[in-house]
Amino acid sequence: MHSLVFFCAQKVISDHASTRKALDYIPREIYPVLFKAAFLDIRTLVLRDVVQRWPFSILNFSTILKRCKHCDRDVIREKPNKQCLQAVIMGVKDYLMNELRQNRTPVSRKTKASTSQDNIKLRKHRLLRVVDLTGLQDDGDRQDADTIGQWSRTVALAKACIDISRTSKRDEYSSSKRRKGKGGALLDGACDSQMCVEIHANLFITSNSYTTVRDALQIGKTSLLCLKCRDLRAEELSAKKTVSILELLDPVVLRKIELRYNNLGLSGLNAVFPYFPIFGNLISLKLPYSNIDVRHMTPEMEESFQSMVAAFSQLPNVKELNLASSRLSGRIRELLSVIVSGVTTADVRAVFLKVNPWKATGPDEVPRRALRSCVDQLAGVFTDIFTHSLQQSEVPICFKMMTIILVPKKNQAALMTIGRWR
């Protein structure tokens, strides 16, 4: 169901020319509704103008596109439309270039005072500093012409950062003579660091996109558009390339690291692990298919393994570790010993409070409502179970059991293949 405000917003964005003229007179509280309406109806030109005139300091996709009182559609859980996301990126670029040109436009002494007042008035309505894209869904392995996946988003954002940097440097070079005083110093109109916009996103880097993303991260400290990574996923990167990416990431923003199909082994991971403790907010570390084998250890390999354990002990906030396809027989307890102290009753209680009471019961036939209602009584018990499980490096068999019920899909005549069921 849509509210009357949302229906009015859809009517407003139906004509781009009229919307563009009306944006400066629309209250700032209506902008999120206009953004969601334009995103739903794929009004790319309107979406670009809305972003260019965004009146808030933060543009958070998860907040704007979620289910709200004006629109019950949870757009943030859907695959993002390619054209809409490109329109948002273009809107951010337009916003930055307008700010840059206004800041560098030479003015006479007579009009300097009035122009400064106009700029101050304009900046009160244009305060964009952070564009948060971390809530967008990935389209996985499916190819869809209308949506954009995490890899394509990463490349598009990286290219946008590079384009903005090149354009700003070109404009600065062409106008440098007009902006120089007698002593060669820059006059009013030089680039202000407060104009910079940060883009927070989950980055997916492969060998094909490594150079582009690395260049974008390198210029982030001096460019108007700065790319920040919250969740990093890297595939088929060497230890040297992985380290070069980690050195460019913001330690405050990064929360998850996933290195896949890189075949680093103990020697490669020993080169990468010293960089992990830098990220104090890291909560997830996934290293699947890293080819770690501790069955036939040499003295050099043993030293590498001990260094890896020592580095991992410096990650107090890590709650998730994935070493799939690694051969750690006999050494898993030593590696996981640093996690045992991290399981607390408060952590278990927080997980229990997230249990959906309306879900069906499992093989134990314990209602989910009972788990959530009795959280204070059960949190301590399950904390002991989890701690003991980590110490023994074994998961109870009852925790591995599940009930699978096949439900036929609708409008399917033939049900002889597994793809006809869900």
Secondary structure per residue as TSV (DSSP state, phi and psi in degrees):
chain	resnum	aa	ss	phi	psi
A	1	M	-	360.0	141.8
A	2	H	B	-112.0	147.5
A	3	S	-	-83.1	169.7
A	4	L	H	-63.6	-33.4
A	5	V	H	-63.5	-40.5
A	6	F	H	-69.2	-39.5
A	7	F	H	-62.5	-38.9
A	8	C	H	-66.2	-38.1
A	9	A	H	-64.0	-40.6
A	10	Q	H	-63.3	-36.5
A	11	K	H	-68.8	-37.4
A	12	V	H	-65.5	-42.3
A	13	I	T	-82.0	-1.4
A	14	S	T	-67.4	-24.3
A	15	D	S	-122.6	114.8
A	16	H	H	-65.3	-43.0
A	17	A	H	-62.0	-43.8
A	18	S	H	-67.4	-39.7
A	19	T	H	-63.1	-41.2
A	20	R	H	-62.7	-37.0
A	21	K	H	-73.4	-30.1
A	22	A	H	-88.7	-14.6
A	23	L	G	-59.4	-36.9
A	24	D	G	-70.7	-14.0
A	25	Y	G	-108.8	-4.4
A	26	I	S	-82.7	134.6
A	27	P	-	-58.2	144.6
A	28	R	G	-61.3	-27.0
A	29	E	G	-66.8	-17.8
A	30	I	G	-87.8	-15.6
A	31	Y	H	-58.6	-43.8
A	32	P	H	-59.1	-37.1
A	33	V	H	-68.0	-41.0
A	34	L	H	-62.9	-39.8
A	35	F	H	-61.9	-47.8
A	36	K	H	-66.6	-40.3
A	37	A	H	-63.4	-43.1
A	38	A	H	-66.9	-35.8
A	39	F	H	-67.8	-40.6
A	40	L	H	-68.3	-42.6
A	41	D	T	-88.6	3.7
A	42	I	T	54.4	48.7
A	43	R	-	-92.3	83.0
A	44	T	H	-67.3	-38.5
A	45	L	H	-66.5	-41.2
A	46	V	H	-66.0	-42.3
A	47	L	H	-60.3	-40.5
A	48	R	H	-64.7	-41.5
A	49	D	H	-68.9	-37.6
A	50	V	H	-63.1	-43.2
A	51	V	H	-66.4	-40.3
A	52	Q	H	-61.5	-30.8
A	53	R	T	-107.7	20.9
A	54	W	-	-56.6	125.1
A	55	P	-	-93.0	5.0
A	56	F	S	-114.1	163.4
A	57	S	S	-77.5	-22.7
A	58	I	E	-125.9	134.1
A	59	L	E	-115.0	95.7
A	60	N	E	-105.2	114.4
A	61	F	H	-63.3	-39.7
A	62	S	H	-62.8	-35.3
A	63	T	H	-77.0	-40.4
A	64	I	H	-80.1	-39.3
A	65	L	S	-92.2	2.7
A	66	K	S	-80.5	171.3
A	67	R	-	-63.0	132.9
A	68	C	-	-141.7	-177.1
A	69	K	S	-71.9	-19.7
A	70	H	S	-92.2	-25.7
A	71	C	B	-150.1	120.6
A	72	D	-	-84.9	5.2
A	73	R	-	-83.7	125.9
A	74	D	-	-90.3	79.8
A	75	V	G	-67.0	-27.9
A	76	I	G	-65.8	-21.0
A	77	R	G	-88.6	0.3
A	78	E	S	-100.8	162.3
A	79	K	-	-68.2	132.1
A	80	P	-	-69.4	141.3
A	81	N	B	-73.3	134.6
A	82	K	H	-63.1	-45.5
A	83	Q	H	-65.4	-38.4
A	84	C	H	-66.6	-42.5
A	85	L	H	-67.0	-39.0
A	86	Q	H	-62.9	-37.2
A	87	A	H	-64.5	-38.4
A	88	V	H	-63.7	-44.4
A	89	I	H	-62.2	-42.8
A	90	M	H	-65.3	-35.8
A	91	G	H	-63.6	-40.4
A	92	V	H	-64.9	-41.4
A	93	K	H	-63.7	-41.9
A	94	D	H	-62.1	-42.0
A	95	Y	H	-59.9	-46.5
A	96	L	H	-67.1	-42.4
A	97	M	H	-66.6	-37.8
A	98	N	H	-63.6	-43.6
A	99	E	H	-62.8	-41.6
A	100	L	H	-65.3	-44.4
A	101	R	H	-69.7	-36.5
A	102	Q	H	-65.9	-35.3
A	103	N	H	-73.0	-23.4
A	104	R	H	-106.8	-1.4
A	105	T	-	-68.8	122.3
A	106	P	-	-71.7	140.2
A	107	V	-	-130.6	155.2
A	108	S	-	-80.7	169.3
A	109	R	H	-66.7	-31.2
A	110	K	H	-70.3	-37.9
A	111	T	H	-98.6	0.8
A	112	K	H	-64.3	-42.8
A	113	A	H	-65.2	-46.7
A	114	S	H	-66.3	-37.7
A	115	T	H	-65.6	-40.1
A	116	S	H	-62.1	-41.1
A	117	Q	H	-64.8	-39.1
A	118	D	H	-65.4	-39.9
A	119	N	H	-64.9	-40.4
A	120	I	H	-64.0	-42.5
A	121	K	H	-64.3	-39.8
A	122	L	H	-68.1	-39.1
A	123	R	H	-69.3	-21.6
A	124	K	H	-64.8	-27.8
A	125	H	H	-99.7	-9.1
A	126	R	-	-127.5	96.1
A	127	L	-	-126.2	23.0
A	128	L	-	-61.2	124.7
A	129	R	-	-129.3	-28.2
A	130	V	E	-135.9	129.8
A	131	V	E	-114.7	111.6
A	132	D	E	-101.3	111.3
A	133	L	-	-109.3	14.7
A	134	T	T	-70.1	-17.8
A	135	G	T	-87.1	-2.3
A	136	L	-	-68.5	144.7
A	137	Q	-	-85.0	151.5
A	138	D	-	-96.8	146.9
A	139	D	-	-89.6	7.5
A	140	G	T	64.8	-140.9
A	141	D	T	-89.1	-6.9
A	142	R	-	-75.7	136.6
A	143	Q	-	-93.7	123.0
A	144	D	-	-137.4	124.6
A	145	A	S	-69.9	-23.0
A	146	D	S	-92.0	-18.2
A	147	T	B	-110.4	169.0
A	148	I	-	-129.6	129.5
A	149	G	-	-86.1	179.1
A	150	Q	H	-66.9	-37.9
A	151	W	H	-65.5	-46.2
A	152	S	H	-65.5	-36.9
A	153	R	H	-62.7	-41.8
A	154	T	H	-61.1	-45.7
A	155	V	H	-65.8	-41.9
A	156	A	H	-63.2	-42.6
A	157	L	H	-67.5	-39.9
A	158	A	H	-63.3	-43.5
A	159	K	H	-65.1	-35.6
A	160	A	H	-63.8	-41.7
A	161	C	H	-62.7	-41.8
A	162	I	H	-66.9	-42.0
A	163	D	H	-62.8	-43.6
A	164	I	H	-62.4	-41.7
A	165	S	H	-63.8	-44.0
A	166	R	H	-66.0	-42.4
A	167	T	H	-65.4	-42.9
A	168	S	H	-65.7	-38.3
A	169	K	H	-68.6	-37.2
A	170	R	H	-66.5	-42.6
A	171	D	H	-65.6	-38.3
A	172	E	H	-66.1	-38.1
A	173	Y	H	-68.2	-41.4
A	174	S	H	-69.8	-26.5
A	175	S	T	-106.5	8.9
A	176	S	T	-65.1	-35.8
A	177	K	T	-66.9	-35.2
A	178	R	T	-74.6	-23.3
A	179	R	T	-99.1	8.4
A	180	K	B	-99.7	139.9
A	181	G	-	-93.0	-163.8
A	182	K	T	-63.8	-39.3
A	183	G	T	-89.9	9.2
A	184	G	S	86.0	0.9
A	185	A	-	-80.8	152.1
A	186	L	B	-74.9	137.0
A	187	L	-	-83.2	-177.5
A	188	D	T	-58.0	133.0
A	189	G	T	123.8	-5.1
A	190	A	-	-66.2	158.6
A	191	C	-	-62.4	128.2
A	192	D	-	-97.5	131.9
A	193	S	G	-64.3	-21.4
A	194	Q	G	-72.0	-9.5
A	195	M	G	-80.8	-13.7
A	196	C	-	-62.9	143.5
A	197	V	E	-120.1	131.9
A	198	E	E	-98.2	135.8
A	199	I	E	-110.3	114.6
A	200	H	E	-95.0	124.2
A	201	A	E	-151.9	162.1
A	202	N	E	-91.4	121.2
A	203	L	E	-100.5	137.9
A	204	F	E	-120.7	110.0
A	205	I	E	-115.4	132.8
A	206	T	-	-123.9	179.6
A	207	S	T	-62.7	-28.9
A	208	N	T	-74.6	-32.8
A	209	S	T	-103.4	3.0
A	210	Y	H	-58.5	-48.7
A	211	T	H	-63.0	-43.2
A	212	T	H	-64.0	-46.6
A	213	V	H	-67.5	-40.0
A	214	R	H	-61.5	-43.9
A	215	D	H	-62.8	-39.7
A	216	A	H	-65.4	-40.0
A	217	L	H	-70.0	-33.1
A	218	Q	H	-67.7	-38.9
A	219	I	G	-85.7	-0.1
A	220	G	G	-61.9	-29.7
A	221	K	G	-75.9	-21.8
A	222	T	T	-116.7	-7.2
A	223	S	S	-91.6	158.9
A	224	L	S	-70.6	-25.3
A	225	L	E	-114.5	113.8
A	226	C	E	-111.0	125.9
A	227	L	E	-92.6	122.7
A	228	K	E	-116.2	135.4
A	229	C	E	-105.4	126.1
A	230	R	E	-94.0	-50.0
A	231	D	E	-120.1	122.3
A	232	L	E	-104.0	129.3
A	233	R	E	-126.7	118.2
A	234	A	E	-126.2	134.6
A	235	E	E	-127.7	138.0
A	236	E	S	59.0	40.2
A	237	L	-	-109.0	141.0
A	238	S	-	-71.9	168.4
A	239	A	H	-62.2	-38.3
A	240	K	H	-65.0	-44.6
A	241	K	H	-68.1	-37.3
A	242	T	H	-62.6	-43.6
A	243	V	H	-63.2	-40.7
A	244	S	H	-64.1	-32.6
A	245	I	H	-72.9	-44.7
A	246	L	H	-61.3	-34.6
A	247	E	T	-66.9	-21.2
A	248	L	T	-97.7	-5.7
A	249	L	S	-85.3	153.1
A	250	D	-	-80.3	118.5
A	251	P	T	-62.5	-25.2
A	252	V	T	-78.0	-35.7
A	253	V	T	-85.2	-38.2
A	254	L	-	-64.3	132.2
A	255	R	-	-122.9	-29.6
A	256	K	E	-134.9	142.7
A	257	I	E	-130.3	129.5
A	258	E	E	-134.1	115.4
A	259	L	E	-113.5	113.6
A	260	R	E	-121.3	146.9
A	261	Y	S	53.0	35.8
A	262	N	-	-101.2	-14.8
A	263	N	-	54.0	44.8
A	264	L	-	-72.8	-38.4
A	265	G	H	70.3	-176.0
A	266	L	H	-66.1	-38.8
A	267	S	H	-65.6	-43.0
A	268	G	H	-67.5	-42.8
A	269	L	H	-66.1	-31.6
A	270	N	H	-64.1	-27.5
A	271	A	H	-81.3	-26.2
A	272	V	H	-90.3	-36.2
A	273	F	G	-59.6	-35.1
A	274	P	G	-59.1	-18.0
A	275	Y	G	-87.9	-16.3
A	276	F	G	-66.1	-41.6
A	277	P	G	-61.3	-14.7
A	278	I	G	-65.0	-30.7
A	279	F	-	-90.6	92.6
A	280	G	T	-68.4	-22.3
A	281	N	T	-97.4	12.5
A	282	L	-	-67.5	125.3
A	283	I	-	-117.3	-13.9
A	284	S	E	-140.1	133.5
A	285	L	E	-134.6	113.7
A	286	K	E	-118.4	125.3
A	287	L	-	-130.3	53.9
A	288	P	T	-72.3	148.6
A	289	Y	T	58.0	38.8
A	290	S	-	-92.4	-2.2
A	291	N	-	61.3	51.9
A	292	I	-	-91.1	122.1
A	293	D	B	-132.6	115.7
A	294	V	-	-111.4	18.1
A	295	R	S	-75.8	-35.4
A	296	H	S	-128.5	84.7
A	297	M	-	-89.8	133.3
A	298	T	-	-95.0	166.3
A	299	P	H	-56.0	-37.5
A	300	E	H	-67.1	-40.4
A	301	M	H	-67.7	-37.3
A	302	E	H	-63.8	-39.5
A	303	E	H	-64.9	-38.9
A	304	S	H	-65.5	-40.0
A	305	F	H	-65.4	-43.1
A	306	Q	H	-65.3	-34.6
A	307	S	H	-66.8	-37.5
A	308	M	H	-66.2	-42.0
A	309	V	H	-63.9	-41.2
A	310	A	H	-64.6	-39.4
A	311	A	H	-68.7	-38.2
A	312	F	H	-68.2	-29.1
A	313	S	T	-67.3	-13.4
A	314	Q	T	-94.1	13.9
A	315	L	-	-113.6	78.8
A	316	P	T	-68.5	-24.2
A	317	N	T	-94.3	-3.6
A	318	V	-	-70.3	123.2
A	319	K	-	-113.2	-6.0
A	320	E	E	-137.6	126.7
A	321	L	E	-132.5	127.4
A	322	N	E	-125.2	116.1
A	323	L	-	-125.2	45.7
A	324	A	T	-60.0	144.4
A	325	S	T	68.2	15.6
A	326	S	-	-97.6	149.2
A	327	R	B	-102.4	95.9
A	328	L	-	-118.6	25.9
A	329	S	T	-56.4	126.8
A	330	G	T	84.8	-10.4
A	331	R	T	-121.0	3.3
A	332	I	H	-67.0	-35.9
A	333	R	H	-63.7	-41.3
A	334	E	H	-63.7	-37.0
A	335	L	H	-74.6	-35.3
A	336	L	H	-92.1	0.3
A	337	S	H	-62.0	-27.2
A	338	V	H	-77.4	-14.4
A	339	I	H	-86.1	-28.2
A	340	V	H	-56.8	-43.0
A	341	S	T	-69.4	-15.2
A	342	G	T	-83.1	-12.5
A	343	V	-	-85.5	114.0
A	344	T	-	-119.8	164.9
A	345	T	H	-63.6	-34.5
A	346	A	H	-64.2	-38.8
A	347	D	H	-64.0	-45.4
A	348	V	H	-65.0	-40.4
A	349	R	H	-62.4	-40.2
A	350	A	H	-63.6	-37.5
A	351	V	H	-67.3	-41.8
A	352	F	H	-63.4	-35.7
A	353	L	H	-70.3	-15.9
A	354	K	T	-90.0	-3.1
A	355	V	-	-66.6	131.6
A	356	N	-	-79.1	113.3
A	357	P	T	-69.1	-12.6
A	358	W	T	-93.0	-3.4
A	359	K	S	-74.2	155.9
A	360	A	-	-70.0	156.7
A	361	T	-	-75.0	157.6
A	362	G	-	-92.1	-165.1
A	363	P	T	-60.8	-24.2
A	364	D	T	-77.2	-9.6
A	365	E	-	59.0	26.1
A	366	V	-	-92.2	118.7
A	367	P	-	-61.2	140.5
A	368	R	H	-64.7	-29.3
A	369	R	H	-63.0	-35.7
A	370	A	H	-67.8	-38.8
A	371	L	H	-62.3	-40.3
A	372	R	H	-75.9	-35.6
A	373	S	H	-72.4	-31.1
A	374	C	T	-103.9	31.9
A	375	V	H	-62.2	-37.5
A	376	D	H	-67.1	-32.5
A	377	Q	H	-82.3	-28.5
A	378	L	H	-97.0	-19.7
A	379	A	H	-59.3	-45.8
A	380	G	H	-65.6	-38.8
A	381	V	H	-64.2	-47.1
A	382	F	H	-71.1	-26.9
A	383	T	H	-62.9	-42.2
A	384	D	H	-63.9	-40.3
A	385	I	H	-64.5	-46.1
A	386	F	H	-64.6	-41.1
A	387	T	H	-63.4	-44.5
A	388	H	H	-64.1	-37.2
A	389	S	H	-63.8	-41.8
A	390	L	H	-66.6	-39.4
A	391	Q	H	-66.1	-36.5
A	392	Q	H	-88.9	-8.1
A	393	S	T	57.4	37.4
A	394	E	-	-138.0	143.7
A	395	V	-	-104.6	129.0
A	396	P	-	-54.8	142.7
A	397	I	H	-60.9	-36.4
A	398	C	H	-64.2	-25.6
A	399	F	H	-76.5	-17.0
A	400	K	H	-92.8	-10.0
A	401	M	-	-83.2	145.8
A	402	M	-	-152.0	162.5
A	403	T	-	-111.6	122.7
A	404	I	-	-108.6	122.8
A	405	I	-	-117.1	121.6
A	406	L	-	-84.9	126.4
A	407	V	-	-118.1	124.4
A	408	P	B	-68.2	141.6
A	409	K	-	-72.9	155.2
A	410	K	T	-73.8	151.2
A	411	N	T	58.6	36.4
A	412	Q	-	-118.6	113.7
A	413	A	S	-74.5	-45.4
A	414	A	-	-96.4	129.4
A	415	L	-	-121.3	32.9
A	416	M	-	-90.0	-12.2
A	417	T	S	-114.3	155.5
A	418	I	G	-66.4	-24.0
A	419	G	G	-69.2	-11.9
A	420	R	G	-89.2	3.6
A	421	W	B	-123.6	161.3
A	422	R	-	-139.4	360.0
